């Protein structure tokens, strides 16, 4: 499970480095197609029961949410 979360973080980092060139809808499309596939792959991610796993998943989602907020601020 940790490998899947780390892979999702690395892909999210690639998207972050290139987010200067995209708008909110492009970011959302990339996140849904490239990052969420790693997070939704394992059955344990659908129903995590370990607190550590839940926190790692939420950390990834929080990081993506911060990127979307930054995209909105840059476009204003």
C-alpha positions as a LaTeX table, in Angstrom:
\begin{tabular}{lrrr}
\hline
Residue & $x$ (\AA) & $y$ (\AA) & $z$ (\AA) \\
\hline
Unk1 & 0.00 & 0.00 & 0.00 \\
Unk2 & 2.83 & 2.39 & 0.82 \\
Unk3 & 4.26 & 1.86 & $-2.66$ \\
Unk4 & 0.98 & 2.93 & $-4.27$ \\
Unk5 & 0.74 & 6.04 & $-2.11$ \\
Unk6 & 4.36 & 6.97 & $-2.85$ \\
Unk7 & 3.77 & 6.52 & $-6.57$ \\
Unk8 & 0.70 & 8.77 & $-6.35$ \\
Unk9 & 2.77 & 11.40 & $-4.51$ \\
Unk10 & 5.48 & 11.30 & $-7.15$ \\
Unk11 & 3.01 & 11.74 & $-9.99$ \\
Unk12 & 1.33 & 14.56 & $-8.10$ \\
Unk13 & 4.76 & 16.19 & $-7.80$ \\
Unk14 & 5.24 & 15.97 & $-11.56$ \\
Unk15 & 1.85 & 17.61 & $-12.07$ \\
Unk16 & 2.76 & 20.30 & $-9.52$ \\
Unk17 & 5.99 & 21.17 & $-11.32$ \\
Unk18 & 4.08 & 21.64 & $-14.55$ \\
Unk19 & 1.02 & 23.33 & $-13.05$ \\
Unk20 & 2.29 & 26.74 & $-14.09$ \\
Unk21 & 1.15 & 25.90 & $-17.62$ \\
Unk22 & $-2.37$ & 24.68 & $-16.85$ \\
Unk23 & $-5.70$ & 25.82 & $-15.60$ \\
Unk24 & $-7.96$ & 24.23 & $-12.98$ \\
Unk25 & $-9.82$ & 21.94 & $-15.37$ \\
Unk26 & $-6.58$ & 20.61 & $-16.85$ \\
Unk27 & $-5.23$ & 19.90 & $-13.38$ \\
Unk28 & $-8.41$ & 18.10 & $-12.41$ \\
Unk29 & $-8.29$ & 15.96 & $-15.53$ \\
Unk30 & $-4.64$ & 15.02 & $-14.92$ \\
Unk31 & $-5.27$ & 14.26 & $-11.24$ \\
Unk32 & $-8.22$ & 12.03 & $-11.98$ \\
Unk33 & $-6.51$ & 10.16 & $-14.79$ \\
Unk34 & $-2.97$ & 9.82 & $-13.40$ \\
Unk35 & $-3.07$ & 9.98 & $-9.59$ \\
Unk36 & $-6.40$ & 8.50 & $-8.57$ \\
Unk37 & $-5.78$ & 5.30 & $-10.51$ \\
Unk38 & $-2.97$ & 4.45 & $-8.09$ \\
Unk39 & $-5.05$ & 5.32 & $-5.06$ \\
Unk40 & $-8.11$ & 3.38 & $-6.19$ \\
Unk41 & $-6.24$ & 0.27 & $-7.37$ \\
Unk42 & $-5.95$ & $-1.67$ & $-4.14$ \\
Unk43 & $-8.99$ & $-2.92$ & $-2.27$ \\
Unk44 & $-7.50$ & $-1.70$ & 1.01 \\
Unk45 & $-7.75$ & 1.84 & $-0.29$ \\
Unk46 & $-11.49$ & 1.56 & $-0.72$ \\
Unk47 & $-11.92$ & 0.73 & 2.93 \\
Unk48 & $-8.73$ & 1.50 & 4.88 \\
Unk49 & $-8.79$ & 0.32 & 8.47 \\
Unk50 & $-5.35$ & 1.46 & 9.66 \\
Unk51 & $-5.13$ & 5.02 & 10.92 \\
Unk52 & $-1.72$ & 5.46 & 9.27 \\
Unk53 & $-3.14$ & 4.50 & 5.87 \\
Unk54 & $-6.06$ & 6.85 & 6.27 \\
Unk55 & $-3.73$ & 9.73 & 7.17 \\
Unk56 & $-1.49$ & 9.07 & 4.16 \\
Unk57 & $-4.47$ & 9.05 & 1.80 \\
Unk58 & $-5.81$ & 12.25 & 3.28 \\
Unk59 & $-2.37$ & 13.87 & 3.03 \\
Unk60 & $-2.29$ & 13.15 & $-0.70$ \\
Unk61 & $-5.78$ & 14.58 & $-1.19$ \\
Unk62 & $-4.93$ & 17.65 & 0.89 \\
Unk63 & $-1.83$ & 18.30 & $-1.20$ \\
Unk64 & $-3.87$ & 18.11 & $-4.41$ \\
Unk65 & $-6.47$ & 20.46 & $-2.95$ \\
Unk66 & $-3.76$ & 23.01 & $-2.12$ \\
Unk67 & $-2.56$ & 22.86 & $-5.71$ \\
Unk68 & $-6.04$ & 23.61 & $-7.03$ \\
Unk69 & $-6.37$ & 26.57 & $-4.66$ \\
Unk70 & $-3.00$ & 27.90 & $-5.86$ \\
Unk71 & $-4.15$ & 27.55 & $-9.46$ \\
Unk72 & $-7.20$ & 29.66 & $-8.67$ \\
Unk73 & $-5.08$ & 32.36 & $-7.03$ \\
Unk74 & $-2.66$ & 32.51 & $-9.96$ \\
Unk75 & $-5.44$ & 32.96 & $-12.50$ \\
Unk76 & $-6.99$ & 35.96 & $-10.72$ \\
\hline
\end{tabular}
